[in-house]
Amino acid sequence: MLFFVSDAAAQPHGYQLHTAYRLWLASPESQHLPRLLTDLTEVVGDSITRAGAAGRRWHPLGPQGSMVNGGDMTLPAGAVYVGVGVTTLDSDQGRWQQLARTLRHPDDHRRRSVFDLKGQCFVLLTDGTALHVDRDPHAPIGADGVRCTKPLDPDRVIHYNPHEHLTEQGDTVTRDTWAQLTRLHRTLAGHLLAGRPA
């Protein structure tokens, strides 16, 4: 998922968030999230190079070489890239394909549906924020599953944030996911924000 913002004086914070995404169905290409992100970063790099060689400036929303297939497919003039995210139905419970099969297991007497399974989201923003959302339908009330490297409430003073180094935490696949998402984010930001004031 790609995040962009545009000026919108009528909105409470003065901007409008726009999101565009690429949806992958279950396939061999989408089985391993870090590898998918690695491949996507290579596609983005190739698209930038090809467009430059043809005298064009590539944009992830197209029209040539679009990397999205849903969401806000057109942006207002002046919209600016602010981040990238990825969601997956893989979780600490296991891989989606394995977990989905357990819903139909004849020895399981509990009635369960796909809404009982977890999912997660990883987000990187241009201000250095990293955000991890762990959607757990069975979490206790008050446990929102959101971990962030920066305070989500700008008016709240936090003296210690256990998630300050979020992208370095977790198991090997989680850390690799962060590393590959970082590569993709840097590639997109380096291209889309080139020449803009920091």
Contact map, one row per residue, 1 for C-alpha under 8 A:
111000000000000000111100000000000000000000000000000000000000000000000000000000000001110000000000000000000000000000000000000000000000000000000000000000000000000000000000000000000000000000000000000000
111100000000000000111000000000000000000000000000000000000000000000000000000000001111100000000000000000000000000000000000000000000000000000000000000000000000000000000000000000000000000000000000000000
111110000000000011110000000000000000000000000000000000000000000000000000000000001111100000000000000000000000000000000000000000000000000000000000000000000000000000000000000000000000000000000000000000
011111000000000011100000000000000000000000000000000000000000000000000000000000111110000000000000000000000000000000000000000000000000000000000000000000000000000000000000000000000000000000000000000000
001111100000001111000000000000000000000000000000000000000000000000000000000000111100000000000000000000000000000000000000000000000000000000000000000000000000000000000000000000000000000000000000000000
000111110000001111000000000000000000000000000000000000000000000000000000000111110000000000000000000000000000000000000000000000000000000000000000000000000000000000000000000000000000000000000000000000
000011111000011100000000000000000000000000000000000000000000000000000000000001100000000000000000000000000000000000000000000000000000000000000000000000000000000000000000000000000000000000000000000000
000001111110011100000000000000000000000000000000000000000000000000000000000000000000000000000000000000000000000000000000000000000000000000000000000000000000000000000000000000000000000000000000000000
000000111111111000000000000000000000000000000000000000000000000000000000000000000000000000000000000000000000000000000000000000000000000000000000000000000000000000000000000000000000000000000000000000
000000011111010000000000000000000000000000000000000000000000000000000000000000000000000000000000000000000000000000000000000000000000000000000000000000000000000000000000000000000000000000000000000000
000000011111111100000000000000000000000000000000000000000000000000000000000000000000000000000000000000000000000000000000000000000000000000000000000000000000000000000000000000000000000000000000000000
000000001111111000000000000000000000000000000000000000000000000000000000000000000000000000000000000000000000000000000000000000000000000000000000000000000000000000000000000000000000000000000000000000
000000001011111000000000000000000000000000000000000000000000000000000000000000000000000000000000000000000000000000000000000000000000000000000000000000000000000000000000000000000000000000000000000000
000000111111111100000000000000000000000000000000000000000000000000000000000000000000000000000000000000000000000000000000000000000000000000000000000000000000000000000000000000000000000000000000000000
000011111011111110000000000000000000000000000000000000000000000000000000000000000000000000000000000000000000000000000000000000000000000000000000000000000000000000000000000000000000000000000000000000
000011110010011111000000000000000000000000000000000000000000000000000000000000000000000000000000000000000000000000000000000000000000000000000000000000000000000000000000000000000000000000000000000000
001111000000001111100000000000000000000000000000000000000000000000000000000000000000000000000000000000000000000000000000000000000000000000000000000000000000000000000000000000000000000000000000000000
001111000000000111110000000000000000000000000000000000000000000000000001001000000000000000000000000000000000000000000000000000000000000000000000000000000000000000000000000000000000000000000000000000
111100000000000011111000000000000000000000000000000000000000000000000011000000000000000000000000000000000000000000000000000000000000000000000000000000000000000000000000000000000000000000000000000000
111000000000000001111100000000000000000000000000000000000000100000011111100000000000000000000000000000000000000000000000000000000000000000000000000000000000000000000000000000000000000000000000000000
110000000000000000111110000000000000000000000000000000000000000000011110000000000000000000000000000000000000000000000000000000000000000000000000000000000000000000000000000000000000000000000000000000
100000000000000000011111000000000000000000000000000000000000000000111100000000000000000000000000000000000000000000000000000000000000000000000000000000000000000000000000000000000000000000000000000000
000000000000000000001111100000000000000000000000000000000000000000011100000000000000000000000000000000000000000000000000000000000000000000000000000000000000000000000000000000000000000000000000000000
000000000000000000000111111001000000000000000000000000000000000000000000000000000000000000000000000000000000000000000000000000000000000000000000000000000000000000000000000000000000000000000000000000
000000000000000000000011111001000000000000000000000000000000000000000000000000000000000000000000000000000000000000000000000000000000000000000000000000000000000000000000000000000000000000000000000000
000000000000000000000001111101100000000000000000000000000000000000000000000000000000000000000000000000000000000000000000000000000000000000000000000000000000000000000000000000000000000000000000000000
000000000000000000000001111111100000000000000000000000000000000000000000000000000000000000000000000000000000000000000000000000000000000000000000000000000000000000000000000000000000000000000000000000
000000000000000000000000011111100000000000000000000000000000000000000000000000000000000000000000000000000000000000000000000000000000000000000000000000000000000000000000000000000000000000000000000000
000000000000000000000000001111110001000000000000000000000000000000000000000000000000000000000000000000000000000000000000000000000000000000000000000000000000000000000000000000000000000000000000000000
000000000000000000000001111111111001000000000000000000000000000000000000000000000000000000000000000000000000000000000000000000000000000000000000000000000000000000000000000000000000000000000000000000
000000000000000000000000011111111001000000000000000000000000000000000000000000000000000000000000000000000000000000000000000000000000000000000000000000000000000000000000000000000000000000000000000000
000000000000000000000000000011111111000000000000000000000000000000000000000000000000000000000000000000000000000000000000000000000000000000000000000000000000000000000000000000000000000000000000000000
000000000000000000000000000001111111100000000000000000000000000000000000000000000000000100000000000000000000000000000000000000000000000000000000000000000000000000000000000000001000000000000000000000
000000000000000000000000000000011111110000000000000000000000000000000000000000000000000000000000000000000000000000000000000000000000000000000000000000000000000000000000000010011001100000000000000000
000000000000000000000000000000011111111000000000000000000000000000000000000000000000000000000000000000000000000000000000000000000000000000000000000000000000000000000000000000000001000000000000000000
000000000000000000000000000011111111111100000000000000000000000000000000000000000000000000000000000000000000000000000000000000000000000000000000000000000000000000000000000000000000000000000000000000
000000000000000000000000000000001111111110000000000000000000000000000000000000000000000000000000000000000000000000000000000000000000000000000000000000000000000000000000000000001001100100000000000000
000000000000000000000000000000000111111111000000000000000000000000000000000000000000000000000000000000000000000000000000000000000000000000000000000000000000000000000000000000000001101100000000000000
000000000000000000000000000000000011111111100000000000000000000000000000000000000000000000000000000000000000000000000000000000000000000000000000000000000000000000000000000000000000000000000000000000
000000000000000000000000000000000001111111110000000000000000000000000000000000000000000000000000000000000000000000000000000000000000000000000000000000000000000000000000000000000000000100000000000000
000000000000000000000000000000000000111111111000000000000000000000000000000000000000000000000000000000000000000000000000000000000000000000000000000000000000000000000000000000000000001100100000000000
000000000000000000000000000000000000011111111100000000000000000000000000000000000000000000000000000000000000000000000000000000000000000000000000000000000000000000000000000000000000000000000000000000
000000000000000000000000000000000000001111111110000000000000000000000000000000000000000000000000000000000000000000000000000000000000000000000000000000000000000000000000000000000000000000000000000000
000000000000000000000000000000000000000111111111000000000001000000100000000000000000000000000000000000000000000000000000000000000000000000000000000000000000000000000000000000000000000100110000000000
000000000000000000000000000000000000000011111111100000000000000000000000000000000000000000000000000000000000000000000000000000000000000000000000000000000000000000000000000000000000000000100000000000
000000000000000000000000000000000000000001111111110000000000000000000000000000000000000000000000000000000000000000000000000000000000000000000000000000000000000000000000000000000000000000000000000000
000000000000000000000000000000000000000000111111111000000100000010000000000000000000000000000000000000000000000000000000000000000000000000000000000000000000000000000000000000000000000000000000000000
000000000000000000000000000000000000000000011111111100001100000000000000000000000000000000000000000000000000000000000000000000000000000000000000000000000000000000000000000000000000000000000010000000
000000000000000000000000000000000000000000001111111110000000000000000000000000000000000000000000000000000000000000000000000000000000000000000000000000000000000000000000000000000000000000000000000000
000000000000000000000000000000000000000000000111111111000000000000000000000000000000000000000000000000000000000000000000000000000000000000000000000000000000000000000000000000000000000000000000000000
000000000000000000000000000000000000000000000011111111111100000000000000000000000000000000000000000000000000000000000000000000000000000000000000000000000000000000000000000000000000000000000000000000
000000000000000000000000000000000000000000000001111111111100000000000000000000000000000000000000000000000000000000000000000000000000000000000000000000000000000000000000000000000000000000000000000000
000000000000000000000000000000000000000000000000111111110000000000000000000000000000000000000000000000000000000000000000000000000000000000000000000000000000000000000000000000000000000000000000000000
000000000000000000000000000000000000000000000000011111110000000000000000000000000000000000000000000000000000000000000000000000000000000000000000000000000000000000000000000000000000000000000000000000
000000000000000000000000000000000000000000000000001111111000000000000000000000000000000000000000000000000000000000000000000000000000000000000000000000000000000000000000000000000000000000000000000000
000000000000000000000000000000000000000000000000001111111100000000000000000000000000000000000000000000000000000000000000000000000000000000000000000000000000000000000000000000000000000000000000000000
000000000000000000000000000000000000000000000001001100111110000000000000000000000000000000000000000000000000000000000000000000000000000000000000000000000000000000000000000000000000000000000000000000
000000000000000000000000000000000000000000000011001100011111010110000000000000000000000000000000000000000000000000000000000000000000000000000000000000000000000000000000000000000000000000000000000000
000000000000000000000000000000000000000000000000000000001111111111000000000000000000000000000000000000000000000000000000000000000000000000000000000000000000000000000000000000000000000000000001000000
000000000000000000000000000000000000000000010000000000000111110011110000000000000000000000000000000000000000000000000000000000000000000000000000000000000000000000000000000000000000000000000000000000
000000000000000000010000000000000000000000000000000000000011111011110000110000000000000000000000000000000000000000000000000000000000000000000000000000000000000000000000000000000000000000000000000000
000000000000000000000000000000000000000000000000000000000111111111100000000000000000000000000000000000000000000000000000000000000000000000000000000000000000000000000000000000000000000000000000000000
000000000000000000000000000000000000000000000000000000000010111111000000000000000000000000000000000000000000000000000000000000000000000000000000000000000000000000000000000000000000000000000000000000
000000000000000000000000000000000000000000000000000000000110011111000000000000000000000000000000000000000000000000000000000000000000000000000000000000000000000000000000000000000000000000000000000000
000000000000000000000000000000000000000000000010000000000111111111100000000000000000000000000000000000000000000000000000000000000000000000000000000000000000000000000000000000000000000000000000000000
000000000000000000000000000000000000000000000000000000000011111111111000000000000000000000000000000000000000000000000000000000000000000000000000000000000000000000000000000000000000000000000000000000
000000000000000000000100000000000000000000010000000000000001110011111000000000000000000000000000000000000000000000000000000000000000000000000000000000000000000000000000000000000000000000000000000000
000000000000000000011110000000000000000000000000000000000001100001111100100000000000000000000000000000000000000000000000000000000000000000000000000000000000000000000000000000000000000000000000000000
000000000000000000011110000000000000000000000000000000000000000001111110100000000000000000000000000000000000000000000000000000000000000000000000000000000000000000000000000000000000000000000000000000
000000000000000000011110000000000000000000000000000000000000000000011111100000000000000000000000000000000000000000000000000000000000000000000000000000000000000000000000000000000000000000000000000000
000000000000000000111000000000000000000000000000000000000000000000001111100000000000000000000000000000000000000000000000000000000000000000000000000000000000000000000000000000000000000000000000000000
000000000000000001110000000000000000000000000000000000000000000000000111111000000000000000000000000000000000000000000000000000000000000000000000000000000000000000000000000000000000000000000000000000
000000000000000000010000000000000000000000000000000000000000100000011111111000000000000000000000000000000000000000000000000000000000000000000000000000000000000000000000000000000000000000000000000000
000000000000000000000000000000000000000000000000000000000000100000000001111100000000000000000000000000000000000000000000000000000000000000000000000000000000000000000000000000000000000000000000000000
000000000000000001000000000000000000000000000000000000000000000000000001111110100000000000000000000000000000000000000000000000000000000000000000000000000000000000000000000000000000000000000000000000
000001000000000000000000000000000000000000000000000000000000000000000000011111100000000000000000000000000000000000000000000000000000000000000000000000000000000000000000000000000000000000000000000000
000001000000000000000000000000000000000000000000000000000000000000000000001111100000000000000000000000000000000000000000000000000000000000000000000000000000000000000000000000000000000000000000000000
000001100000000000000000000000000000000000000000000000000000000000000000000111110000000000000000000000000000000000000000000000000000000000000000000000000000000000000000000000000000000000000000000000
000111100000000000000000000000000000000000000000000000000000000000000000001111111000000000000000000000000000000000000000000000000000000000000000000000000000000000000000000000000000000000000000000000
000111000000000000000000000000000000000000000000000000000000000000000000000001111100000000000000000000000000000000000000000000000000000000000000000000000000000000000000000000000000000000000001100000
011110000000000000000000000000000000000000000000000000000000000000000000000000111110000000000000000000000000000000000000000000000000000000000000000000000000000000000000000000000000000000001001100000
011110000000000000000000000000000000000000000000000000000000000000000000000000011111000000000000000000000000000000000000000011100000000000000000000000000000000000000000000000000000000000001000000000
011100000000000000000000000000000000000000000000000000000000000000000000000000001111100000000000000000000000000000000000001111000000000000000000000000000000000000000000000000000000000010001000000000
111000000000000000000000000000000000000000000000000000000000000000000000000000000111110000000000000000000000000000000000001110000000000000000000000000000000000000000000000000000000100010000000000000
111000000000000000000000000000000000000000000000000000000000000000000000000000000011111000000000000000000000000000000000111100000000000000000000000000000000000000000000000000000000100000000000000000
100000000000000000000000000000000000000000000000000000000000000000000000000000000001111100000000000000000000000000000000111000000000000000000000000000000000000000000000000000000000000000000000000000
000000000000000000000000000000000000000000000000000000000000000000000000000000000000111110000000000000000000000000000011110000000000000000000000000000000000000000000000000000000000000000000000000000
000000000000000000000000000000001000000000000000000000000000000000000000000000000000011111100000000000000000000000000011100000000000000000000000000000000000000000000000000000000000000000000000000000
000000000000000000000000000000000000000000000000000000000000000000000000000000000000001111100011000000000000000000001111000000000000000000000000000000000000000000000000000000000000000000000000000000
000000000000000000000000000000000000000000000000000000000000000000000000000000000000000111111111000000000000000000000111000000000000000000000000000000000000000000000000000000000000000000000000000000
000000000000000000000000000000000000000000000000000000000000000000000000000000000000000111111111000000000000000000000111000000000000000000000000000000000000000000000000000000000000000000000000000000
000000000000000000000000000000000000000000000000000000000000000000000000000000000000000001111100000000000000000000000000000000000000000000000000000000000000000000000000000000000000000000000000000000
000000000000000000000000000000000000000000000000000000000000000000000000000000000000000001111110001000000000000000000100000000000000000000000000000000000000000000000000000000000000000000000000000000
000000000000000000000000000000000000000000000000000000000000000000000000000000000000000001111111011000000000000000000000000000000000000000000000000000000000000000000000000000000000000000000000000000
000000000000000000000000000000000000000000000000000000000000000000000000000000000000000011101111111000000000000000000000000000000000000000000000000000000000000000000000000000000000000000000000000000
000000000000000000000000000000000000000000000000000000000000000000000000000000000000000011100111111100000000000000000000000000000000000000000000000000000000000000000000000000000000000000000000000000
000000000000000000000000000000000000000000000000000000000000000000000000000000000000000000000011111110000000000000000000000000000000000000000000000000000000000000000000000000000000000000000000000000
000000000000000000000000000000000000000000000000000000000000000000000000000000000000000000000111111111000000000000000000000000000000000000000000000000000000000000000000000000000000000000000000000000
000000000000000000000000000000000000000000000000000000000000000000000000000000000000000000001111111111100000000000001000000000000000000000000000000000000000000000000000000000000000000000000000000000
000000000000000000000000000000000000000000000000000000000000000000000000000000000000000000000001111111110000000001000000000000000000000000000000000000000000000000000000000000000000000000000000000000
000000000000000000000000000000000000000000000000000000000000000000000000000000000000000000000000111111111000000000000000000000000000000000000000000000000000000000000000000000000000000000000000000000
000000000000000000000000000000000000000000000000000000000000000000000000000000000000000000000000011111111000000000000000000000000000000000000000000000000000000000000000000000000000000000000000000000
000000000000000000000000000000000000000000000000000000000000000000000000000000000000000000000000001111111001000111000000000000000000000000000000000000000000000000000000000000000000000000000000000000
000000000000000000000000000000000000000000000000000000000000000000000000000000000000000000000000000111111101000000000000000000000000000000000000000000000000000000000000000000000000000000000000000000
000000000000000000000000000000000000000000000000000000000000000000000000000000000000000000000000000011111111000000000000000000000000000000000000000000000000000000000000000000000000000000000000000000
000000000000000000000000000000000000000000000000000000000000000000000000000000000000000000000000000000011111100000000000000000000000000000000000000000000000000000000000000000000000000000000000000000
000000000000000000000000000000000000000000000000000000000000000000000000000000000000000000000000000000001111100000000000000000000000000000000000000000000000000000000000000000000000000000000000000000
000000000000000000000000000000000000000000000000000000000000000000000000000000000000000000000000000000111111111000000000000000000000000000000000000000000000000000000000000000000000000000000000000000
000000000000000000000000000000000000000000000000000000000000000000000000000000000000000000000000000000000111111000000000000000000000000000000000000000000000000000000000000000000000000000000000000000
000000000000000000000000000000000000000000000000000000000000000000000000000000000000000000000000000000000001111100000000000000000000000000000000000000000000000000000000000000000000000000000000000000
000000000000000000000000000000000000000000000000000000000000000000000000000000000000000000000000000000000001111110000000000000000000000000000000000000000000000000000000000000000000000000000000000000
000000000000000000000000000000000000000000000000000000000000000000000000000000000000000000000000000000100000011111110000000000000000000000000000000000000000000000000000000000000000000000000000000000
000000000000000000000000000000000000000000000000000000000000000000000000000000000000000000000000000000100000001111111000000000000000000000000000000000000000000000000000000000000000000000000000000000
000000000000000000000000000000000000000000000000000000000000000000000000000000000000000000000000000100100000000111111000000000000000000000000000000000000000000000000000000000000000000000000000000000
000000000000000000000000000000000000000000000000000000000000000000000000000000000000000000000000000000000000000111111100000000000000000010000000000000000000000000000000000000000000000000000000000000
000000000000000000000000000000000000000000000000000000000000000000000000000000000000000000000000000000000000000111111100000000000000000111000000000000000000000000000000000000000000000000000000000000
000000000000000000000000000000000000000000000000000000000000000000000000000000000000000010000000001000000000000011111110000000000000000110000000000000000000000000000000000000000000000000000000000000
000000000000000000000000000000000000000000000000000000000000000000000000000000000000000011101000000000000000000000111111000000000000011110000000000000000000000000000000000000000000000000000000000000
000000000000000000000000000000000000000000000000000000000000000000000000000000000000001111100000000000000000000000001111100000000000011100000000000000000000000000000000000000000000000000000000000000
000000000000000000000000000000000000000000000000000000000000000000000000000000000000001111100000000000000000000000000111110000000001111000000000000000000000000000000000000000000000000000000000000000
000000000000000000000000000000000000000000000000000000000000000000000000000000000000111100000000000000000000000000000011111000000011110000000000000000000000000000000000000000000000000000000000000000
000000000000000000000000000000000000000000000000000000000000000000000000000000000000111000000000000000000000000000000001111100000111100000000000000000000000000000000000000000000100000000000000000000
000000000000000000000000000000000000000000000000000000000000000000000000000000000011110000000000000000000000000000000000111110001111000000000000000000000000000000000000000000000000000000000000000000
000000000000000000000000000000000000000000000000000000000000000000000000000000000011100000000000000000000000000000000000011111011110000000000000000000000000000000000000000000000000110010000000000000
000000000000000000000000000000000000000000000000000000000000000000000000000000000111000000000000000000000000000000000000001111111100000000000000000000000000000000000000000000000000000000000000000000
000000000000000000000000000000000000000000000000000000000000000000000000000000000110000000000000000000000000000000000000000111111000000000000000000000000000000000000000000000000000000000001000000000
000000000000000000000000000000000000000000000000000000000000000000000000000000000100000000000000000000000000000000000000000011111000000000000000000000000000000000000000000000000000000000000000000000
000000000000000000000000000000000000000000000000000000000000000000000000000000000000000000000000000000000000000000000000000111111100000000000000000000000000000000000000000000000000000000000000000000
000000000000000000000000000000000000000000000000000000000000000000000000000000000000000000000000000000000000000000000000001111111110000000000000000111000000000000000000000000000000000000000000000000
000000000000000000000000000000000000000000000000000000000000000000000000000000000000000000000000000000000000000000000000011110011111000000000000000111000000000000000110000000000000000000000000000000
000000000000000000000000000000000000000000000000000000000000000000000000000000000000000000000000000000000000000000000000111100001111100000000000011110000000000000000100000000000000000000000000000000
000000000000000000000000000000000000000000000000000000000000000000000000000000000000000000000000000000000000000000000001111000000111110000000000111100000000000000000000000000000000000000000000000000
000000000000000000000000000000000000000000000000000000000000000000000000000000000000000000000000000000000000000000000001110000000011111000000000111000000000000000000000000000000000000000000000000000
000000000000000000000000000000000000000000000000000000000000000000000000000000000000000000000000000000000000000000000111100000000001111100000001110000000000000000000000000000000000000000000000000000
000000000000000000000000000000000000000000000000000000000000000000000000000000000000000000000000000000000000000000000111000000000000111110000001100000000000000000000000000000000000000000000000000000
000000000000000000000000000000000000000000000000000000000000000000000000000000000000000000000000000000000000000000011110000000000000011111100000100000000000000000000000000000000000000000000000000000
000000000000000000000000000000000000000000000000000000000000000000000000000000000000000000000000000000000000000000111100000000000000001111100000000000000000000000000000000000000000000000000000000000
000000000000000000000000000000000000000000000000000000000000000000000000000000000000000000000000000000000000000000010000000000000000000111110000000000000000000000000000000000000000000000000000000000
000000000000000000000000000000000000000000000000000000000000000000000000000000000000000000000000000000000000000000000000000000000000000111111011000000000000000000000000000000000000000000000000000000
000000000000000000000000000000000000000000000000000000000000000000000000000000000000000000000000000000000000000000000000000000000000000001111110000000000000000000000000000000000000000000000000000000
000000000000000000000000000000000000000000000000000000000000000000000000000000000000000000000000000000000000000000000000000000000000000000111111000000000000000000000000000000000000000000000000000000
000000000000000000000000000000000000000000000000000000000000000000000000000000000000000000000000000000000000000000000000000000000000000000011111000000000000000000000000000000000000000000000000000000
000000000000000000000000000000000000000000000000000000000000000000000000000000000000000000000000000000000000000000000000000000000000000000111111100000000000000000000000000000000000000000000000000000
000000000000000000000000000000000000000000000000000000000000000000000000000000000000000000000000000000000000000000000000000000000000011000101111110000000000000000000000000000000000000000000000000000
000000000000000000000000000000000000000000000000000000000000000000000000000000000000000000000000000000000000000000000000000000000001111100000011111000000000000000000000000000000000000000000000000000
000000000000000000000000000000000000000000000000000000000000000000000000000000000000000000000000000000000000000000000000000000000011110000000001111100000000000000000000000000000000000000000000000000
000000000000000000000000000000000000000000000000000000000000000000000000000000000000000000000000000000000000000000000000000000000011100000000000111110000000000000100100000000000000000000000000000000
000000000000000000000000000000000000000000000000000000000000000000000000000000000000000000000000000000000000000000000000000000001111000000000000011111110000000000110100000000000000000000000000000000
000000000000000000000000000000000000000000000000000000000000000000000000000000000000000000000000000000000000000000000000000000001110000000000000001111100000000010111100000000000000000000000000000000
000000000000000000000000000000000000000000000000000000000000000000000000000000000000000000000000000000000000000000000000000000001100000000000000000111110000000010010000000000000000000000000000000000
000000000000000000000000000000000000000000000000000000000000000000000000000000000000000000000000000000000000000000000000000000000000000000000000000111111101110000000000000000000000000000000000000000
000000000000000000000000000000000000000000000000000000000000000000000000000000000000000000000000000000000000000000000000000000000000000000000000000101111100000000000000000000000000000000000000000000
000000000000000000000000000000000000000000000000000000000000000000000000000000000000000000000000000000000000000000000000000000000000000000000000000000111111000000000000000000000000000000000000000000
000000000000000000000000000000000000000000000000000000000000000000000000000000000000000000000000000000000000000000000000000000000000000000000000000000111111100000000000000000000000000000000000000000
000000000000000000000000000000000000000000000000000000000000000000000000000000000000000000000000000000000000000000000000000000000000000000000000000000001111100000000000000000000000000000000000000000
000000000000000000000000000000000000000000000000000000000000000000000000000000000000000000000000000000000000000000000000000000000000000000000000000000101111110000000000000000000000000000000000000000
000000000000000000000000000000000000000000000000000000000000000000000000000000000000000000000000000000000000000000000000000000000000000000000000000000100111111000000000000000000000000000000000000000
000000000000000000000000000000000000000000000000000000000000000000000000000000000000000000000000000000000000000000000000000000000000000000000000000000100001111110000000000000000000000000000000000000
000000000000000000000000000000000000000000000000000000000000000000000000000000000000000000000000000000000000000000000000000000000000000000000000000000000000111110000000000000000000000000000000000000
000000000000000000000000000000000000000000000000000000000000000000000000000000000000000000000000000000000000000000000000000000000000000000000000000000000000011111000000000000000000000000000000000000
000000000000000000000000000000000000000000000000000000000000000000000000000000000000000000000000000000000000000000000000000000000000000000000000000011000000011111110000000000000000000000000000000000
000000000000000000000000000000000000000000000000000000000000000000000000000000000000000000000000000000000000000000000000000000000000000000000000000000000000000111111000000000000000000000000000000000
000000000000000000000000000000000000000000000000000000000000000000000000000000000000000000000000000000000000000000000000000000000000000000000000001110000000000011111100000000000000000000000000000000
000000000000000000000000000000000000000000000000000000000000000000000000000000000000000000000000000000000000000000000000000000000000000000000000000111000000000011111100000000000000000000000000000000
000000000000000000000000000000000000000000000000000000000000000000000000000000000000000000000000000000000000000000000000000000000000000000000000000010000000000001111111100000000000000000000000000000
000000000000000000000000000000000000000000000000000000000000000000000000000000000000000000000000000000000000000000000000000000000110000000000000001110000000000000111111100000000000000000000000000000
000000000000000000000000000000000000000000000000000000000000000000000000000000000000000000000000000000000000000000000000000000000100000000000000000000000000000000001111100000100110000000000000000000
000000000000000000000000000000000000000000000000000000000000000000000000000000000000000000000000000000000000000000000000000000000000000000000000000000000000000000001111110000100100000000000000000000
000000000000000000000000000000000000000000000000000000000000000000000000000000000000000000000000000000000000000000000000000000000000000000000000000000000000000000001111111001100000000000000000000000
000000000000000000000000000000000000000000000000000000000000000000000000000000000000000000000000000000000000000000000000000000000000000000000000000000000000000000000001111111100000000000000000000000
000000000000000000000000000000000000000000000000000000000000000000000000000000000000000000000000000000000000000000000000000000000000000000000000000000000000000000000000111111100000000000000000000000
000000000000000000000000000000000000000000000000000000000000000000000000000000000000000000000000000000000000000000000000000000000000000000000000000000000000000000000000011111110000000000000000000000
000000000000000000000000000000000100000000000000000000000000000000000000000000000000000000000000000000000000000000000000000000000000000000000000000000000000000000000000011111111000000000000000000000
000000000000000000000000000000000000000000000000000000000000000000000000000000000000000000000000000000000000000000000000000000000000000000000000000000000000000000000000111111111100000000000000000000
000000000000000000000000000000000000000000000000000000000000000000000000000000000000000000000000000000000000000000000000000000000000000000000000000000000000000000000011111111111110000000000000000000
000000000000000000000000000000000100000000000000000000000000000000000000000000000000000000000000000000000000000000000000000000000000000000000000000000000000000000000000000111111111000000000000000000
000000000000000000000000000000001100100000000000000000000000000000000000000000000000000000000000000000000000000000000000000000000000000000000000000000000000000000000000000011111111100000000000000000
000000000000000000000000000000000000000000000000000000000000000000000000000000000000000000000000000000000000000000000000010000000000000000000000000000000000000000000011000001111111110000000000000000
000000000000000000000000000000000000000000000000000000000000000000000000000000000000000000000000000000000000000000000000000000000000000000000000000000000000000000000010000000111111111000000000000000
000000000000000000000000000000000110110000000000000000000000000000000000000000000000000000000000000000000000000000000000000000000000000000000000000000000000000000000000000000011111111100000000000000
000000000000000000000000000000000100110000000000000000000000000000000000000000000001100000000000000000000000000000000000000100000000000000000000000000000000000000000000000000001111111110000000000000
000000000000000000000000000000000000000000000000000000000000000000000000000000000000000000000000000000000000000000000000000100000000000000000000000000000000000000000000000000000111111111000000000000
000000000000000000000000000000000000010010000000000000000000000000000000000000000000000000000000000000000000000000000000000000000000000000000000000000000000000000000000000000000011111111100000000000
000000000000000000000000000000000000110110010000000000000000000000000000000000000000000000000000000000000000000000000000000000000000000000000000000000000000000000000000000000000001111111110000000000
000000000000000000000000000000000000000000000000000000000000000000000000000000000011000000000000000000000000000000000000000100000000000000000000000000000000000000000000000000000000111111111000000000
000000000000000000000000000000000000000000000000000000000000000000000000000000000000000000000000000000000000000000000000000000000000000000000000000000000000000000000000000000000000011111111100000000
000000000000000000000000000000000000000010011000000000000000000000000000000000000000000000000000000000000000000000000000000000000000000000000000000000000000000000000000000000000000001111111110000000
000000000000000000000000000000000000000000010000000000000000000000000000000000000000000000000000000000000000000000000000000000000000000000000000000000000000000000000000000000000000000111111111000000
000000000000000000000000000000000000000000000000000000000000000000000000000000001110000000000000000000000000000000000000000001000000000000000000000000000000000000000000000000000000000011111111110000
000000000000000000000000000000000000000000000000000000000000000000000000000000000000000000000000000000000000000000000000000000000000000000000000000000000000000000000000000000000000000001111111110000
000000000000000000000000000000000000000000000001000000000000000000000000000000000000000000000000000000000000000000000000000000000000000000000000000000000000000000000000000000000000000000111111110000
000000000000000000000000000000000000000000000000000000000010000000000000000000011000000000000000000000000000000000000000000000000000000000000000000000000000000000000000000000000000000000011111110000
000000000000000000000000000000000000000000000000000000000000000000000000000000011000000000000000000000000000000000000000000000000000000000000000000000000000000000000000000000000000000000001111111100
000000000000000000000000000000000000000000000000000000000000000000000000000000000000000000000000000000000000000000000000000000000000000000000000000000000000000000000000000000000000000000001111111100
000000000000000000000000000000000000000000000000000000000000000000000000000000000000000000000000000000000000000000000000000000000000000000000000000000000000000000000000000000000000000000000000111110
000000000000000000000000000000000000000000000000000000000000000000000000000000000000000000000000000000000000000000000000000000000000000000000000000000000000000000000000000000000000000000000000111111
000000000000000000000000000000000000000000000000000000000000000000000000000000000000000000000000000000000000000000000000000000000000000000000000000000000000000000000000000000000000000000000000001111
000000000000000000000000000000000000000000000000000000000000000000000000000000000000000000000000000000000000000000000000000000000000000000000000000000000000000000000000000000000000000000000000000111
